[in-house]
Amino acid sequence: MSEHPISRFDVPDLDDLPDDIRATILGVQEKAGFVPNVFLAFARRPAEFRAFFAFHDALMESDEGLSKAEREMIVVATSAENQCLYCVVSHGAILRIRAKNPFIADQVATNPVKADLTDRERHIVDFALIVANDSADITDDDLADMRDKGFTDDEIWDIGAITSLFALSNRYANFAGIRPNDEFYAMAR
């Protein structure tokens, strides 16, 4: 456990949380063996907690289209671009687990151009970085190019939606100073 604060803002006690949020956090703790700091940091605003994690789960837990490892790869690549330590470290751990590859998260976060990616993964990361950096300049031709590379409209949507959600998450984590749990650093190494 870290001696550093979880966030720049007060973090509520589990006993003071609404039952549904406490149950969610305890369920995550049971599965992971610890409570990811983002859950505690977001719990200070219950309505935002519910909204954020509902959107998160809708995108990240889907079994349709993109694999769960591909979804995490988007988070790691775009969070690195947004300089979000929390999301790079926490989702990097999840990516290592889901990809069964102890190197992939570091490669994608540091320099996705040199990462050991399949062509499909490279197209996903490249498009996610366009969404992260230049979404206003995306054209119908960019979408047609992704379709030509074999992506469905739902997969293209998911790349954009995951990138967009984590742009929000990255900004929350950065301004609030949410620290990654120490446990994430060693996971799946």
GUGU-386807 format. One record per residue: x, y, z of N, C-alpha, C in turn. Coordinates in steps of 0.2 Angstrom, whole numbers, plus 5000, padded with zeros to 4 digits. Example, Ala and Ser with C-alpha at 12.3 -4.5 7.8 and 13.67 -1.06 7.14 Angstrom:
BEGIN
506649725039506249785039506649845039506449895035506849955036506450005039
***
This chain:
BEGIN
500449945000500050005000500450065000500250114996500650174996500550225002501050265004500950315009500650375006500650385000500450444996499650444996499350504996498650514996498350484989497750454989497450434983497250484978497050544981496850604977496950664980496950724976496950784979496350804983495850764982495150774985495050724991494650744995494450695000494150634997494250575000494050514998493550485004492950475002492450445007492650385010492350365016492450305019491950255016492150195015491650145012490950145016490950155022490350145026489950205025490150255022489750315021489450325014489650275010489350275003488650245002488350254997487650224996487850154995487350114996487350034996487650014989487350034984487550014977488250024976488550084978489250104976489650064981489550054987489950014992489949944989489349914987489349844984489749834978489749884974490249884968490949884970491149924974491849934976492049864980491649844984491849784987491849724982491449724977491449674972492149674968492349734967492949744963493549724968493549744974494049724979494049644979493549614980493549534980493849504974493749534968493949504962494749524961494949584963495649614961496049594967495749594973496149584979496349654982496149704979496249774982495749824979495649884981495149934978495549974974495449974967495850024963495650094965496150144966496050204969495550244965495450234958494950274955494250264957494050204960493450194963493250234969493750234973493750284979493750354977494150374973494150444971493450464968493150424963492550444960491950434965492050394970491450384975491250444978491650504978491550564982490850594979490750574972490150604969489750544966489250524970488950454968488650464961488350514959487950514953488450504947489050544948489550534943489950464943489950444949490250374949489850324945489150324946488750284943488750294935488750354933488750374926489350344923489950364926490550344923490650274922490550234928490650164928490150124923489550154923489050124918489250124911489550184909489850194902490450154901490850154906491550114906491350044905490850014909490749944908490349924902489949974899489649964893490149954887490649994887491249994882491749944884491949934890492549894891492349824892491749804894491649734896491249704890491149734885490749704879491149644876490749594874491049534871490949534864490749594861490649604854491149644850491349624844491849664841492549664843492849714846493449714848493549674854494149644854494349594860494449644866494449614872494549654878495249674878495749634876496449664875496449724871496149724865496149774860495849844863495349834867495049884871495549914876495849874879496349904884496949934881497149904875497649934871497550014869496850024867496650094866496750134872496550114877496650154884497350164885497750114885498450134886498750174881498650174875498950214870498750284871498050294871497850364872497950394878497950354884498150384890498850404891499250374887499950394887500050454883499650464878499650524874499350584878498850564883498650614887498950624894499550594894499950594900499650574907499250524906498850504912499150444916499550454921499950404924499450354927498850374930498450324933498150274928497950294922497650254917498150214913498750244912499250204909499450144913499550154920499850104924499250054926498650074927498150024929497849984923497750024917497549984912498149954908498749974909499349934907499349864910499149864917499149794920498549754917498049784916497449744913497649724906497949764902498149744896498649684896499149684900499649634901499249564902498749574907498349514909497949484903497649534899497149514894497549494888498149524886498549504881498949444882499049424888499549374891500249394888500349454889501049484886501349534891501849514895502149564900502449624897502549624890502949684887502449734884501849714882501449754877501249824880501049824886500849884889501449944889502049924891502549964891502749994884502749944879502849964872502350014869501649994871501150034868501150104871501250114878501350174881501950214879502450184878503050224877503150244870503050194865503050214858502650164854502050174853501650124849501850104842502250154839502550134832503050084833503350074838503850014839503649954843503049964845502749904849502649844844502649784847502549724844501849714843501549744838500749734837500649704830500049664830499849644823499649704819499549684813499249744808498549764811498149724813497449744816497549784822498049764827498149804833498449874831498849874826499149944824498649984821498249964817497650004814497250034820497049994825496650014830497050064834497650054836498050104840498150174835498250164829498350224825497750264824497150234823496550264823496350294830496450264835496350294842496750354843497350354841497750414842497550474838497250454832496950514828496350544831495950494834495350524838495550564844496150534847496350574853496650644851496950644846497350704844497050754839496650724834496350764829495650744827495250734832494550714830494150754826494250824826493950874822494150864815494650834813494850824806494750754803494350714807494150644804493650654799493750624793493250634788492950564786492450564782492150504779492750454776493250484773493750444770494150404776494250434781494550404787494150334789493550344789493050294791493050234786493050264779493050214774493750174774494250204776494950174776494950124782494650134787494550084793494150024790493550044787493149984784493549944779493949974775494349944770494849894774495049914780495549874783495249814787494549814786494149754789493749774796493749834797493349854804492649864802492249844807491549854806491349924809490749954807490550014810490550014817490349954820490349954828491049954831491449924827492149924830492449994829492350024824492550094823492250134828491650134829491250174835491650154841491750094843492050074849492750104850493150104845493750144845493750214847493250244844493150314845492850324852492350284854492050294860492450284866492850224866493350214871493850274872494150294866494550354866494250414869493650424868493350484870493150474878492950414880492850404887493450414891494050384889494650394892494950464892494750504887494950574887494650604893494050594895493750614901494050584907494150524907494450494913495150514914495550524909496250554910496250624913495750664911495750724913495550724921495050684922494850674929495450654934495750604931496350574935496950624936497050664930497550714931497450774935496850804934496750864939496650844946496350784947496250764954496850724957497350714953497950684956497850614958497450574955497350504957497950464955498150434961498850394960498650324958499050294954498950214953499050184959498750124961498850084966499550054965499950044970500550014969500549934966499949904968499849834966499849834958499649884955499649884947500249874944500849904947501449904944501749834942501649784947501949724946501449664943500849684942500349634939500549614932500549544931500649514925501349524922501849534926502549544924502849484923
***
